[in-house]
Amino acid sequence: MKIYVLSLGAGLLVGVIYSLLSVRSPAPPLIALVGLLGILVGEQVIPVGKQLLTGSAFTAACNNTQATRHVLGQLPGRHTTDQASSKEQT
């Protein structure tokens, strides 16, 4: 329940910011998508940064924290491959 209240609060805050900027939502989908991309990338800055500080290469840091999977989501075609490999394991 707490996560829903926090989500509602975040939505209200964004609504206030949209109002202050005189932007009507969801009319500007590009603005919303850029904002969502910023959120997704911003969530990965700290975990990837910690990996980089330990001396990992950037690609290794992204792989260790699964940043690419988190930002891009389940890529097309991977779901069927994952299902096939899980069926083989069982």
N, C-alpha and C positions, 0 to 999 in steps of 0.2 A: 504494500500500500504506500509505503514511503516513497518508492521510486515514481509512482504515479503523481504524487503531490509535487515532487521535485520537477517532474516533466511538465506538469501544469504551470508551475512557477516559472520555469524556463520559457515556456510558450508565452506566458503573459509578459515577461520581460522583453522578448523579441517583438511582441505586438506593440509594446510601448515604444521601443526603438523605431519600428516601422512607422508609427504614428508621428514621432518626432522628425523623422526624415521625409515625411509626406509620401511614403511608399505604400501602395495598397497591395496586400497579399491576398491571394497567390498570383496576382496579375503579372509580376515580373519574375517568371520562372528562372531566368538566367541568374538573377541576383540570389534567389533561394538556393539554386544548385551550387553556385560558387561558395555560398556560406556553408552549405553542408560539406563540401569538399574541404573547406578550411577546418571545420570541426574534426573530420576524419583524420586529416593530416596532423592537426594539432595534438590529437590524442596520442599520436605515435612519436612525437618529438622527444619526450622524456625517456621512454624505454629505449629507443634507438640511440639517443644521446648517451645513455648510461653504457650501452654496449660499445659505442665508439670510444668512450673514455677508458674502457678496459683494454683498448688496443685492437679491437676487431675492425675488420674492413667494413665499409658501408654495406655492401651486399650481404656479408655474413651477419651484420647487425640486424638488417631487415629480415633475413631468414630466421634468425634466432628468436626475434620478437614476433614473428609472423605478421609484420607490419603490412606487407603487400596483400596478404589474404584479408586482413582487416579493412584496409582501404578499398580494395577492389571487389571484395566479396567473392562469392563462388563464381568462378569464371565459366562460361559456357563450355560444355564438353567434359569438364572435369568431374561433374557429378556422376556421369555414367561410368567413368573410369574408377572413381572412388567406390561406387557400388559394386563393380565387378571384382575389385581387389578385396573388398570386405567379404564378398560371397565366397571367394577362393580360400580365405583364411578360416571360414567356419566349416 
